[in-house]
């Protein structure tokens, strides 16, 4: 075998594995479907998208033609947003690196996975990603509103800052004139020898930090992996996994010049880290379409969770919130103890600057005026959005995650647009998860009212009960055996020695808060057992 290990995907599972295996002296190949993105265009690097004509979207039906920043999948009643990049979800997430609650692991997990077993790996992730909370003196208007809301509803003790994988400069004053100018970012070299900047509260966390203050995986774990000899190949989409004598073969398509150029590589071990949707789909195809892995567990695709994600915008008359100022999320009000019935974790949401700029241009050019005519809801909403200066300055995006039922199912079905092909589909019913979302909505309303705002429940939920999540979990669930899951406590696929899955797909239950650190800790633990 040319390689000791092939890692498919470079997110919070794959990047950790690539790093730790390369440190062990393994010959590691990383296949990443997305591009390598950066603060500016260079050899093999695409600048973060900003303008309308930039490569924003990933098209699963034609990835060789459209392989942009965001992969948005629409299922019945559920939409899933995920990154397509070297560094995976770390490129589009809101920087939150928080540990799961100890009680989460008491039900639905393999017996070996406990909070105490993960704690040293949680700590290692925090050190590697240089995690810290928002510095004193840099609190945003959203941070202050969150604290005020917690105090006014009698939940002050539940308010807390959350750990962020962001490089900050102590003493930086975000309220100083011109503070958010990129030129105020200070250059430094991180522990892996990579040059980064410091946060200037630009608000672009979810669309690529142009000053390099966001501690994404390509700047730490993957940088360390490549320094130790790992090879990372962007725009390589894995299509099939097959056992062969002495190991495994991975077929892939290289996405180049608008074409899909087939190729393959072999290794003694394969680590699938393509995310909840990506890993599950690839294994489903290998079991049910290609028949290369016919003995995969019948639980493959089951136990999928949206992690209870929900956002409720609220509008404030005469109060400036500026959701595009500061890191996207900075703090939380913790109701995971079940004191409200459902368990959930309220956070301050944020919106990147380009969205505000779009509203500003739309307002000046009359687009919004045409949209608001004849629609009372649209008129009230757009009137609240359009103001002098920042068009969204009066909006607070109340965000949350919660413990949903984790009862979704991924499977392959007919693509009605291309009936000769199969596509990934999802069976999702809101029934068992609705109490969690209803509890989040009511808390958002309560917090908005307590702070003088008016919550506007999205009509997609109010009338259709549709949801969107950036935190898909499950599909290749960890379990004690193949009758209840797909992989064991170390991510080893039941029935196939040398094949592993380690990413968000192995998380068997909703965490109720941001999952990135737990996914990385599971990968750290699995790597330590090899």
DOPA-329684 format. One record per residue (C-alpha): x, y, z. Coordinates in nm, 4 decimals. Layout:
u / v / w
X / Y / Z
...
end
This chain:
u / v / w
0.0000 / 0.0000 / 0.0000
0.1301 / 0.3444 / -0.0929
-0.0381 / 0.5055 / 0.2074
-0.0808 / 0.3946 / 0.5654
-0.4047 / 0.5908 / 0.5922
-0.6474 / 0.7740 / 0.3686
-0.8593 / 1.0344 / 0.5466
-1.1732 / 1.1390 / 0.3581
-1.2671 / 1.4907 / 0.4663
-1.0771 / 1.7534 / 0.6622
-1.3241 / 1.8842 / 0.9202
-1.3217 / 1.8375 / 1.2970
-1.2770 / 1.4622 / 1.2614
-1.0495 / 1.4382 / 0.9588
-0.8133 / 1.7233 / 1.0465
-0.7499 / 1.5823 / 1.3939
-0.6852 / 1.2340 / 1.2543
-0.4542 / 1.3616 / 0.9815
-0.2504 / 1.5504 / 1.2369
-0.2180 / 1.2770 / 1.4972
-0.1512 / 0.9976 / 1.2462
0.1147 / 1.2038 / 1.0689
0.2744 / 1.2717 / 1.4063
0.2953 / 0.8937 / 1.4547
0.4957 / 0.8728 / 1.1329
0.2144 / 0.7366 / 0.9186
0.1995 / 0.8134 / 0.5476
-0.1307 / 1.0057 / 0.5362
-0.3358 / 1.1168 / 0.2355
-0.6291 / 1.3550 / 0.2925
-0.8980 / 1.3736 / 0.0241
-1.1049 / 1.6906 / 0.0589
-1.3929 / 1.7654 / -0.1790
-1.3773 / 2.1428 / -0.1238
-1.1330 / 2.4118 / -0.2167
-0.8485 / 2.5541 / -0.0134
-0.9726 / 2.8996 / 0.0854
-0.7769 / 3.1921 / 0.2229
-0.7640 / 3.5638 / 0.2873
-0.6405 / 3.6226 / -0.0664
-0.6097 / 3.4344 / -0.3927
-0.2847 / 3.2473 / -0.4503
-0.1513 / 2.9219 / -0.5979
-0.4134 / 2.6592 / -0.5152
-0.6036 / 2.9048 / -0.2921
-0.9368 / 3.0781 / -0.3558
-1.0118 / 3.4031 / -0.1741
-1.3101 / 3.3946 / 0.0602
-1.6322 / 3.4751 / -0.1297
-1.7677 / 3.8261 / -0.0977
-1.9407 / 3.9382 / -0.4187
-2.2517 / 3.8001 / -0.5868
-2.0486 / 3.6395 / -0.8647
-1.8100 / 3.4571 / -0.6303
-1.8292 / 3.0767 / -0.5875
-2.0744 / 3.0683 / -0.2980
-2.2525 / 2.7362 / -0.3458
-2.1595 / 2.3706 / -0.3721
-2.3837 / 2.1736 / -0.6069
-2.3975 / 1.8019 / -0.5181
-2.5458 / 1.7262 / -0.8615
-2.2613 / 1.8981 / -1.0483
-1.9691 / 1.9556 / -0.8093
-1.7239 / 1.9752 / -1.1002
-1.9046 / 2.2876 / -1.2218
-2.0107 / 2.4466 / -0.8939
-1.7795 / 2.3747 / -0.6002
-1.8251 / 2.6795 / -0.3835
-1.8232 / 2.7685 / -0.0165
-2.1556 / 2.6372 / 0.1162
-2.3379 / 2.3086 / 0.0588
-2.7085 / 2.3647 / 0.1345
-2.9204 / 2.0483 / 0.1172
-3.2997 / 2.0728 / 0.1121
-3.4998 / 1.7798 / 0.2447
-3.8661 / 1.7504 / 0.3359
-3.9101 / 1.9713 / 0.6411
-3.5362 / 2.0084 / 0.6994
-3.2469 / 2.1949 / 0.5381
-2.8826 / 2.1294 / 0.6227
-2.5991 / 2.3811 / 0.5762
-2.2439 / 2.2484 / 0.5652
-1.9039 / 2.3677 / 0.4511
-1.7049 / 2.2516 / 0.1495
-1.3461 / 2.3446 / 0.2240
-1.0052 / 2.2404 / 0.3433
-1.0821 / 2.2671 / 0.7127
-1.4404 / 2.1506 / 0.6667
-1.7026 / 2.3008 / 0.8933
-1.4445 / 2.5107 / 1.0783
-1.4537 / 2.7495 / 0.7837
-1.8262 / 2.8269 / 0.8153
-1.8986 / 2.7716 / 1.1858
-1.9283 / 3.0456 / 1.4492
-1.6044 / 2.9565 / 1.6336
-1.7756 / 2.8015 / 1.9377
-1.5636 / 2.5341 / 2.1085
-1.7657 / 2.4155 / 2.4059
-1.7715 / 2.0848 / 2.5930
-2.0893 / 1.8763 / 2.6064
-2.2627 / 1.8356 / 2.9431
-2.1536 / 1.5242 / 3.1394
-2.5094 / 1.3860 / 3.1557
-2.5304 / 1.3763 / 2.7732
-2.3118 / 1.0630 / 2.7660
-2.5240 / 0.8674 / 3.0133
-2.7762 / 0.7554 / 2.7495
-2.7371 / 0.6341 / 2.3926
-2.3553 / 0.6242 / 2.3854
-2.1146 / 0.3285 / 2.4000
-2.0225 / 0.2520 / 2.7595
-1.6612 / 0.3586 / 2.7011
-1.7592 / 0.7151 / 2.6078
-1.8042 / 0.9258 / 2.9198
-1.7310 / 1.2875 / 2.9972
-1.4350 / 1.1852 / 3.2138
-1.2951 / 0.9722 / 2.9275
-1.3221 / 1.2682 / 2.6874
-1.2019 / 1.5408 / 2.9235
-0.8273 / 1.5146 / 2.8465
-0.9103 / 1.5180 / 2.4755
-1.1401 / 1.8189 / 2.5178
-0.8452 / 1.9949 / 2.6798
-0.6113 / 1.8976 / 2.3986
-0.8500 / 2.0376 / 2.1385
-0.8764 / 2.3641 / 2.3304
-0.4992 / 2.3962 / 2.3431
-0.4521 / 2.3117 / 1.9759
-0.7175 / 2.5621 / 1.8642
-0.6109 / 2.8355 / 2.1104
-0.9584 / 2.8652 / 2.2627
-1.0544 / 3.1606 / 2.4842
-1.3579 / 3.3719 / 2.5694
-1.4265 / 3.7245 / 2.4450
-1.1816 / 3.9595 / 2.6216
-1.3098 / 4.2026 / 2.8828
-1.3879 / 4.5358 / 2.7212
-1.4830 / 4.3820 / 2.3864
-1.8405 / 4.2890 / 2.4779
-2.0763 / 4.3481 / 2.1860
-2.4227 / 4.5034 / 2.1966
-2.5627 / 4.1515 / 2.1518
-2.3570 / 4.0258 / 2.4489
-2.4973 / 4.3070 / 2.6663
-2.8507 / 4.2396 / 2.5460
-2.8164 / 3.8697 / 2.6283
-2.6952 / 3.9461 / 2.9805
-2.9758 / 4.1979 / 3.0303
-3.2332 / 3.9472 / 2.9116
-3.1025 / 3.6786 / 3.1474
-3.1183 / 3.9185 / 3.4392
-3.4694 / 4.0402 / 3.3625
-3.6175 / 3.6898 / 3.3442
-3.4396 / 3.5778 / 3.6622
-3.1771 / 3.3656 / 3.4863
-2.8651 / 3.5749 / 3.5503
-2.6760 / 3.2736 / 3.6872
-2.7344 / 3.0899 / 3.3593
-2.5601 / 3.3547 / 3.1494
-2.1992 / 3.2865 / 3.0503
-1.9462 / 3.3669 / 2.7811
-1.8623 / 3.0759 / 2.5531
-1.5124 / 2.9619 / 2.4482
-1.4138 / 3.0799 / 2.1002
-1.1447 / 2.9559 / 1.8622
-1.0487 / 3.3120 / 1.7749
-0.7283 / 3.5134 / 1.8096
-0.8034 / 3.8334 / 2.0049
-0.5851 / 4.1270 / 2.0979
-0.6249 / 4.2334 / 2.4599
-0.6825 / 4.6059 / 2.4832
-0.8541 / 4.6309 / 2.1454
-1.1483 / 4.8747 / 2.1631
-1.4195 / 4.7790 / 1.9127
-1.6026 / 5.1073 / 1.9781
-1.3103 / 5.3294 / 1.8828
-1.3487 / 5.5251 / 1.5559
-1.2583 / 5.3010 / 1.2624
-1.1866 / 5.0053 / 1.4916
-1.3382 / 4.7484 / 1.2559
-1.1014 / 4.8397 / 0.9739
-0.8909 / 4.5387 / 0.8683
-0.5763 / 4.7442 / 0.9193
-0.6310 / 4.7284 / 1.2953
-0.5651 / 4.3531 / 1.2970
-0.2261 / 4.2666 / 1.4476
-0.0170 / 3.9947 / 1.2831
0.1206 / 3.7096 / 1.4928
0.2523 / 3.3573 / 1.4387
0.0565 / 3.0732 / 1.5989
0.1958 / 2.7634 / 1.7726
0.2005 / 2.5725 / 1.4425
0.4108 / 2.8422 / 1.2735
0.1254 / 2.9899 / 1.0687
0.0799 / 3.3660 / 1.0392
-0.2585 / 3.4955 / 1.1574
-0.4256 / 3.8245 / 1.2457
-0.6303 / 3.9363 / 1.5451
-1.0065 / 3.9933 / 1.5544
-1.1391 / 4.3369 / 1.4554
-1.5077 / 4.2456 / 1.5119
-1.5786 / 4.2467 / 1.1368
-1.8633 / 3.9961 / 1.1770
-1.7595 / 3.7763 / 0.8848
-1.6895 / 3.4577 / 1.0842
-1.9315 / 3.2454 / 0.8794
-1.8035 / 3.3538 / 0.5382
-1.4283 / 3.3529 / 0.5984
-1.2306 / 3.5834 / 0.8255
-1.0423 / 3.8186 / 0.5953
-0.7881 / 3.9108 / 0.8655
-0.7137 / 3.5485 / 0.9580
-0.8191 / 3.5807 / 1.3218
-1.0402 / 3.2728 / 1.3102
-0.8480 / 2.9651 / 1.4266
-0.9734 / 2.7329 / 1.1535
-0.8436 / 2.3787 / 1.1183
-0.6275 / 2.4570 / 0.8163
-0.4244 / 2.6926 / 1.0371
-0.3549 / 2.4445 / 1.3192
-0.4345 / 2.0721 / 1.2942
-0.3925 / 2.0512 / 0.9162
-0.0916 / 2.2802 / 0.9167
0.0709 / 2.0496 / 1.1703
-0.0279 / 1.7429 / 0.9643
0.1271 / 1.8832 / 0.6477
0.4414 / 1.9829 / 0.8367
0.4702 / 1.6181 / 0.9420
0.4357 / 1.4935 / 0.5853
0.0614 / 1.4470 / 0.5296
-0.0634 / 1.5246 / 0.1793
-0.3881 / 1.7221 / 0.1480
-0.5614 / 1.7124 / -0.1898
-0.8398 / 1.9706 / -0.2324
-1.1194 / 1.9192 / -0.4865
-1.0999 / 1.5399 / -0.4555
-1.4444 / 1.3916 / -0.4073
-1.4442 / 1.0332 / -0.2757
-1.6982 / 0.8172 / -0.4609
-1.6414 / 0.4577 / -0.3473
-1.4639 / 0.2530 / -0.0799
-1.3704 / -0.1075 / -0.1595
-1.1751 / -0.3689 / 0.0346
-0.8731 / -0.5138 / -0.1402
-0.5925 / -0.7461 / -0.0306
-0.3960 / -0.5827 / 0.2488
-0.6217 / -0.2834 / 0.2887
-0.8596 / -0.0536 / 0.1062
-0.9098 / 0.1249 / -0.2218
-1.0766 / 0.4662 / -0.2401
-1.2067 / 0.5843 / -0.5759
-1.2441 / 0.9579 / -0.6226
-1.3176 / 1.2264 / -0.8787
-1.0765 / 1.5134 / -0.9086
-1.2781 / 1.8285 / -0.9785
-1.0735 / 2.0327 / -1.2223
-1.1459 / 2.2604 / -1.5183
-1.5167 / 2.1828 / -1.5071
-1.4550 / 1.8077 / -1.5303
-1.4647 / 1.5026 / -1.3042
-1.1391 / 1.3145 / -1.3576
-1.1518 / 0.9699 / -1.1974
-0.8680 / 0.8323 / -0.9889
-0.8003 / 0.6060 / -0.6940
-0.5643 / 0.5520 / -0.4035
-0.5008 / 0.2613 / -0.1665
-0.4134 / 0.2428 / 0.2022
-0.3964 / 0.0011 / 0.4908
-0.6662 / 0.1970 / 0.6746
-0.9397 / 0.4387 / 0.5704
-1.0880 / 0.7059 / 0.7950
-1.4171 / 0.8462 / 0.6720
-1.4684 / 1.2024 / 0.7992
-1.6942 / 1.3583 / 0.5376
-1.9568 / 1.4759 / 0.7861
-2.2971 / 1.3427 / 0.8852
-2.4421 / 1.3627 / 0.5344
-2.1241 / 1.2889 / 0.3389
-2.0073 / 0.9856 / 0.5343
-2.3549 / 0.8364 / 0.5581
-2.4218 / 0.8806 / 0.1858
-2.0907 / 0.7254 / 0.0837
-2.1472 / 0.4216 / 0.3049
-2.5067 / 0.3841 / 0.1859
-2.3867 / 0.3834 / -0.1749
-2.1158 / 0.1291 / -0.0925
-2.3681 / -0.0995 / 0.0767
-2.6779 / -0.0640 / -0.1403
-2.5545 / 0.0547 / -0.4815
-2.1957 / -0.0626 / -0.5338
-2.2235 / -0.3642 / -0.2985
-1.8602 / -0.3186 / -0.1933
-1.9596 / -0.3085 / 0.1767
-2.2677 / -0.5329 / 0.1880
-2.2418 / -0.6185 / 0.5566
-2.2707 / -0.2671 / 0.6993
-2.5140 / -0.2390 / 0.9890
-2.8833 / -0.2080 / 0.9169
-2.8765 / 0.0976 / 1.1450
-2.6803 / 0.2946 / 0.8870
-2.8646 / 0.6228 / 0.8281
-3.0779 / 0.5955 / 1.1421
-3.0636 / 0.8217 / 1.4470
-3.0050 / 1.1484 / 1.2627
-3.0379 / 1.4733 / 1.4611
-3.0606 / 1.8432 / 1.3736
-2.9248 / 1.9243 / 1.7220
-3.2334 / 2.1373 / 1.7812
-3.1022 / 2.4449 / 1.5963
-3.3347 / 2.7447 / 1.5728
-3.3089 / 3.1207 / 1.5114
-3.5722 / 3.3842 / 1.5916
-3.5104 / 3.7431 / 1.4771
-3.6338 / 4.0186 / 1.7070
-3.6577 / 4.3883 / 1.6236
-3.5958 / 4.6776 / 1.8583
-3.7300 / 5.0277 / 1.8064
-3.4685 / 5.2878 / 1.8918
-3.2091 / 5.0361 / 2.0101
-2.9044 / 4.9519 / 1.8004
-2.7961 / 4.5879 / 1.8143
-2.5649 / 4.5701 / 1.5113
-2.5663 / 4.1902 / 1.4611
-2.2859 / 4.2233 / 1.2068
-2.0489 / 4.3677 / 1.4682
-1.8243 / 4.1305 / 1.6614
-1.7772 / 3.7520 / 1.6564
-2.0890 / 3.5733 / 1.5321
-2.1627 / 3.4138 / 1.8718
-2.0086 / 3.5189 / 2.2041
-2.2268 / 3.4035 / 2.4953
-2.5107 / 3.1776 / 2.6073
-2.7960 / 3.1358 / 2.8548
-2.7894 / 2.7716 / 2.9605
-3.1222 / 2.5882 / 3.0052
-2.9819 / 2.2407 / 2.9403
-3.0720 / 2.1341 / 3.2952
-3.4346 / 2.0830 / 3.1883
-3.5743 / 2.3508 / 3.4180
-3.7991 / 2.4653 / 3.1314
-3.9002 / 2.1094 / 3.0391
-3.7167 / 2.0909 / 2.7070
-3.3384 / 2.1265 / 2.7273
-3.1795 / 2.4036 / 2.5215
-2.8914 / 2.6500 / 2.4996
-2.9714 / 3.0106 / 2.3991
-2.7015 / 3.2028 / 2.2102
-2.6576 / 3.5436 / 2.0504
-2.6621 / 3.5063 / 1.6748
-2.4806 / 3.7259 / 1.4241
-2.4987 / 3.8089 / 1.0546
-2.2014 / 3.8711 / 0.8210
-2.1504 / 4.2185 / 0.6766
-2.2190 / 4.1265 / 0.3115
-2.5811 / 4.0488 / 0.4006
-2.6184 / 4.3940 / 0.5515
-2.4541 / 4.5435 / 0.2439
-2.7013 / 4.3549 / 0.0231
-2.9982 / 4.5019 / 0.2112
-2.8416 / 4.8445 / 0.1840
-2.7993 / 4.8124 / -0.1947
-3.1462 / 4.6626 / -0.2302
-3.2947 / 4.9530 / -0.0384
-3.1187 / 5.2153 / -0.2495
-3.2120 / 5.0442 / -0.5754
-3.5772 / 4.9968 / -0.4831
-3.5871 / 4.6145 / -0.4727
-3.7282 / 4.6018 / -0.1229
-3.9883 / 4.8655 / -0.1996
-4.1254 / 4.6476 / -0.4777
-4.1238 / 4.3397 / -0.2540
-4.3113 / 4.5097 / 0.0297
-4.6022 / 4.6348 / -0.1793
-4.9248 / 4.4519 / -0.1024
-4.7840 / 4.2327 / 0.1765
-4.8350 / 4.3543 / 0.5320
-4.5892 / 4.1089 / 0.6889
-4.3214 / 4.1929 / 0.4317
-4.3890 / 4.5645 / 0.4752
-4.3434 / 4.5521 / 0.8529
-4.0360 / 4.3330 / 0.8245
-3.8626 / 4.5370 / 0.5568
-3.9499 / 4.8652 / 0.7288
-3.7704 / 4.7332 / 1.0359
-3.4698 / 4.6285 / 0.8280
-3.4269 / 4.9513 / 0.6327
-3.2713 / 5.2299 / 0.8353
-2.9943 / 5.4814 / 0.7940
-2.6498 / 5.3264 / 0.8220
-2.6554 / 4.9557 / 0.9082
-2.9832 / 4.8219 / 0.7596
-3.0033 / 4.5508 / 1.0274
-2.8855 / 4.7587 / 1.3204
-3.2098 / 4.7098 / 1.5156
-3.2285 / 4.3304 / 1.4807
-3.1222 / 4.0663 / 1.7329
-3.0910 / 3.7125 / 1.5916
-3.1778 / 3.5040 / 1.8996
-3.0229 / 3.1632 / 1.8341
-3.0336 / 2.8269 / 2.0124
-2.9641 / 2.4565 / 2.0050
-3.1568 / 2.1916 / 2.1946
-3.1999 / 1.8232 / 2.2663
-3.4216 / 1.6964 / 1.9869
-3.5466 / 1.3402 / 1.9390
-3.2605 / 1.2315 / 1.7065
-3.5079 / 1.0168 / 1.5128
-3.4362 / 1.1190 / 1.1536
-3.3285 / 0.8672 / 0.8887
-3.1010 / 0.9132 / 0.5876
-3.1404 / 0.6792 / 0.2906
-3.0917 / 0.6633 / -0.0858
-3.3912 / 0.7312 / -0.3078
-3.4857 / 0.8256 / -0.6634
-3.3711 / 1.1628 / -0.7896
-3.6864 / 1.2744 / -0.9690
-3.4893 / 1.5302 / -1.1731
-3.2539 / 1.2517 / -1.2852
-3.4466 / 0.9255 / -1.2379
-3.1509 / 0.7159 / -1.3545
-2.9585 / 0.8253 / -1.0442
-3.0066 / 0.7829 / -0.6698
-2.9740 / 1.0757 / -0.4290
-2.9529 / 1.1143 / -0.0518
-3.2925 / 1.1607 / 0.1089
-3.4157 / 1.2129 / 0.4627
-3.7182 / 1.0927 / 0.6552
-3.7836 / 1.3662 / 0.9083
-4.0942 / 1.4215 / 1.1188
-4.1182 / 1.7055 / 1.3665
-4.3518 / 1.5290 / 1.6121
-4.1153 / 1.4113 / 1.8849
-3.8851 / 1.7129 / 1.8469
-4.1514 / 1.9843 / 1.8397
-4.1616 / 2.0396 / 2.2195
-3.7930 / 2.1328 / 2.2094
-3.8390 / 2.3847 / 1.9271
-4.1549 / 2.5246 / 2.0863
-3.9638 / 2.5704 / 2.4131
-3.6850 / 2.7568 / 2.2315
-3.9329 / 2.9821 / 2.0508
-4.1132 / 3.0704 / 2.3721
-3.7851 / 3.1533 / 2.5448
-3.6795 / 3.3698 / 2.2499
-4.0107 / 3.5557 / 2.2747
-3.9699 / 3.5987 / 2.6498
-3.6163 / 3.7314 / 2.6221
-3.7080 / 3.9679 / 2.3384
-4.0072 / 4.1073 / 2.5263
-3.8062 / 4.1481 / 2.8478
-3.5512 / 4.3605 / 2.6620
-3.7998 / 4.5729 / 2.4665
-3.7970 / 4.3839 / 2.1399
-4.0566 / 4.2150 / 1.9217
-3.9787 / 3.8576 / 1.8182
-4.0802 / 3.7557 / 1.4676
-4.1139 / 3.3781 / 1.4469
-4.0029 / 3.2714 / 1.0959
-4.3046 / 3.1803 / 0.8808
-4.1204 / 2.8668 / 0.7677
-4.1666 / 2.7382 / 1.1229
-4.4917 / 2.9094 / 1.2124
-4.6829 / 2.7712 / 0.9157
-4.4760 / 2.4861 / 0.7721
-4.2760 / 2.3525 / 1.0708
-3.9643 / 2.3555 / 0.8529
-3.6177 / 2.3801 / 1.0090
-3.2584 / 2.4459 / 0.9042
-2.9466 / 2.3255 / 1.0833
-2.5719 / 2.3858 / 1.0493
-2.5093 / 2.1082 / 1.3041
-2.6212 / 1.7751 / 1.1519
-2.5429 / 1.4777 / 1.3733
-2.5704 / 1.1015 / 1.3353
-2.6270 / 0.8529 / 1.0560
-2.3152 / 0.6460 / 1.1361
-2.3873 / 0.6258 / 1.5068
-2.1491 / 0.4982 / 1.7724
-2.2896 / 0.2036 / 1.9641
-2.1997 / -0.1088 / 2.1607
-2.2792 / -0.3351 / 1.8653
-2.4054 / -0.3472 / 1.5027
-2.7624 / -0.4071 / 1.6148
-2.7757 / -0.0492 / 1.7473
-2.5144 / 0.1415 / 1.5472
-2.2519 / 0.1494 / 1.2725
-1.9216 / 0.2035 / 1.4569
-1.7803 / 0.1271 / 1.8004
-1.6502 / 0.3713 / 2.0623
-1.3306 / 0.4295 / 1.8593
-1.5066 / 0.4820 / 1.5268
-1.4235 / 0.1334 / 1.3947
-1.6882 / 0.0119 / 1.1496
-1.8513 / -0.3087 / 1.2703
-1.7529 / -0.5999 / 1.0471
-1.4793 / -0.4211 / 0.8520
-1.1347 / -0.4090 / 1.0076
-0.9334 / -0.1066 / 0.9007
-1.2369 / 0.1059 / 0.8105
-1.3261 / 0.3891 / 1.0482
-1.5748 / 0.6760 / 1.0689
-1.4998 / 0.9779 / 1.2878
-1.6989 / 1.2957 / 1.2332
-2.0385 / 1.4419 / 1.3250
-2.2026 / 1.1307 / 1.1799
-2.0934 / 0.9111 / 1.4729
-2.2605 / 1.1306 / 1.7392
-2.5623 / 0.9201 / 1.8419
-2.7625 / 1.1796 / 2.0350
-2.8266 / 1.5535 / 2.0168
-2.5794 / 1.7502 / 2.2282
-2.7977 / 2.0575 / 2.2662
-2.5024 / 2.2896 / 2.2078
-2.2290 / 2.3436 / 1.9493
-2.0760 / 2.0022 / 1.8655
-1.7362 / 2.0853 / 1.7108
-1.5247 / 2.0281 / 2.0218
-1.6941 / 1.6985 / 2.1010
-1.6363 / 1.5736 / 1.7449
-1.2701 / 1.6727 / 1.7642
-1.2318 / 1.5157 / 2.1105
-1.3765 / 1.1868 / 1.9832
-1.1219 / 1.1925 / 1.7000
-0.8390 / 1.2755 / 1.9428
-0.9397 / 0.9814 / 2.1603
-0.9660 / 0.7423 / 1.8641
-0.6233 / 0.8482 / 1.7356
-0.4719 / 0.7884 / 2.0789
-0.5971 / 0.4266 / 2.0683
-0.4292 / 0.3408 / 1.7370
end
